[in-house]
């Protein structure tokens, strides 16, 4: 499941923030903030995508780099929220 989530998150980042430039996609564990791919406004777009696509609620306390700073962290965050909703 995590691999599928990673693919969807990566595709969203490529289309929304890299304008389709697949050559600029960072490694899954690379910082999206440090690499200049997302900023504070982009984080809000990312949150909307996560909430709409995966049908989970992202609370204000969840909007931190530990959850949203790389494709791997975003995928792990989505998976943990989805498990919490399913439980």
PyMOL commands that set and color helices and strands:
alter all, ss='L'
color gray80, all
select helices_A, chain A and resi 2-17+22-24+40-54+60-62+65-68+71-86
alter helices_A, ss='H'
color red, helices_A
deselect
rebuild
show_as cartoon
